[in-house]
Every structure is written in structure tokens, then in C-alpha cells.
């Protein structure tokens, strides 16, 4: 599933480029949206983010495309690969600016793990 985000001046750090914390927040949000669309009615919490790799600096005004693809599905967890691509200022729109994997676990109302149905 693809998602898009415009990098605004308020997302920029003191060096003039995207603050990495914003990018991590967007990764978590877009992967969560993907999980809840794929598995409606389930509750997910983030349990891991691995292999966080920033490939180049990102500037204000860039439009980013986040490609979220399911990498694995377990009994109670699901892992997605998330890649951010630049659409406006990138020399190559296929260039990966950022990449990571993120894992969610399905939980019940009390916070206990619950099986993922329908995967």
C-alpha cells in the first residue's frame, strides 16, 4: 500500500533537513494504517523497528512516497517493509531515501496477544 507525505518547514531540523524523528513517526503511522486495512477490526501495537537506514538527506518541499509491503505474517504478529521514495526533488523517483522493517503484534482489549485471523 502506498502513502504520501509532504515535507514541510516544521519537519526540518537545525541543519536544514528532515528531522529523522518525523520520518520514524510517519513509518509507524503508515505501516499501522496498512495493517488495520489488511486486518480490519484487530488492534495492533508496534513491537519492533529494525534495520533503520537513512540513504540521503531530505529537504523541505519534497513529496515522499511510502511503499508498505507485508514481509511476513505470524500467528500474532505481522512485519512490513517500508521504503520511502522521493517524488519531487529526487534525481531518480525509484531512489530509496529510507528503508526499514516494522513489526506489529495483535492484542486484545487487555493488551494480551491475540491471533491474526484472515491473513
C-alpha positions as CSV (number, residue, x, y, z in Angstrom):
1,X,0.0,0.0,0.0
2,X,1.4,3.4,-0.9
3,X,1.1,6.6,1.3
4,X,2.4,10.1,0.6
5,X,3.7,12.9,2.7
6,X,4.8,16.5,2.0
7,X,7.9,17.6,4.0
8,X,7.0,21.0,5.5
9,X,9.3,23.6,7.1
10,X,8.1,22.4,10.6
11,X,9.6,19.0,9.9
12,X,13.1,20.4,9.3
13,X,16.0,20.2,11.8
14,X,18.6,22.8,12.7
15,X,20.8,21.6,9.7
16,X,18.0,22.3,7.2
17,X,16.9,18.8,6.5
18,X,14.2,16.5,7.6
19,X,14.4,15.6,11.3
20,X,14.6,11.7,11.5
21,X,12.0,11.5,14.2
22,X,9.3,12.7,11.9
23,X,10.2,10.0,9.4
24,X,10.1,7.3,12.0
25,X,6.6,8.6,13.1
26,X,5.3,8.5,9.5
27,X,6.7,5.0,9.1
28,X,4.9,3.8,12.2
29,X,1.7,5.6,11.2
30,X,1.6,4.4,7.6
31,X,2.5,0.8,8.5
32,X,-0.2,0.8,11.2
33,X,-2.8,2.1,8.6
34,X,-1.8,-0.7,6.2
35,X,-2.1,-3.3,9.0
36,X,-5.6,-2.1,10.0
37,X,-6.8,-2.0,6.4
38,X,-5.5,-5.5,5.8
39,X,-6.9,-6.9,9.1
40,X,-9.9,-4.8,9.9
41,X,-11.2,-5.0,13.5
42,X,-7.9,-6.0,15.0
43,X,-5.8,-3.9,17.4
44,X,-2.1,-3.6,16.7
45,X,0.8,-2.2,18.7
46,X,4.3,-1.6,17.4
47,X,6.9,-4.0,18.9
48,X,9.9,-3.5,16.7
49,X,11.6,-1.4,14.1
50,X,14.7,-2.8,12.6
51,X,17.4,-2.0,10.0
52,X,16.7,1.7,10.1
53,X,18.7,3.2,7.2
54,X,18.7,6.8,6.1
55,X,20.0,6.8,2.5
56,X,20.3,10.6,1.9
57,X,19.1,13.9,3.4
58,X,15.5,15.0,2.7
59,X,14.7,18.7,2.1
60,X,11.6,20.8,2.8
61,X,9.2,20.7,-0.1
62,X,9.9,17.1,-1.1
63,X,6.9,14.8,-1.6
64,X,7.7,11.3,-0.3
65,X,6.0,8.1,-1.3
66,X,6.0,5.4,1.3
67,X,5.7,1.9,-0.1
68,X,4.5,-0.5,2.6
69,X,4.6,-4.2,1.8
70,X,3.9,-7.2,4.0
71,X,7.1,-9.2,4.6
72,X,5.8,-11.9,7.0
73,X,2.8,-13.0,8.9
74,X,2.9,-15.0,12.1
75,X,0.2,-16.2,14.5
76,X,0.0,-12.9,16.4
77,X,2.4,-10.6,14.5
78,X,2.9,-9.1,11.1
79,X,6.0,-7.5,9.7
80,X,6.1,-4.9,6.9
81,X,9.0,-3.5,4.8
82,X,8.7,0.3,4.4
83,X,10.6,2.2,1.8
84,X,10.4,6.0,1.3
85,X,10.9,7.3,-2.2
86,X,11.3,10.9,-3.3
87,X,8.9,12.2,-5.9
88,X,9.8,15.9,-6.4
89,X,13.5,16.5,-5.8
90,X,14.9,13.1,-6.4
91,X,17.0,12.6,-9.5
92,X,15.5,9.1,-9.7
93,X,11.9,8.6,-8.4
94,X,12.8,5.0,-7.8
95,X,15.6,6.0,-5.4
96,X,15.0,4.7,-1.9
97,X,15.6,7.5,0.6
98,X,14.8,5.5,3.7
99,X,14.1,1.8,4.4
100,X,13.2,-0.3,7.5
101,X,11.0,-3.1,8.7
102,X,8.4,-2.7,11.4
103,X,6.6,-5.4,13.3
104,X,3.2,-5.2,15.0
105,X,1.5,-7.6,17.3
106,X,-2.2,-8.1,17.5
107,X,-3.6,-7.5,21.0
108,X,-7.0,-7.8,22.8
109,X,-8.6,-5.1,24.9
110,X,-6.5,-6.2,27.9
111,X,-3.2,-6.0,25.9
112,X,-2.7,-9.7,25.6
113,X,-1.6,-11.2,22.3
114,X,-4.3,-12.5,20.1
115,X,-4.2,-14.4,16.8
116,X,-4.4,-12.7,13.5
117,X,-7.3,-14.1,11.5
118,X,-7.9,-13.6,7.8
119,X,-4.2,-13.2,6.7
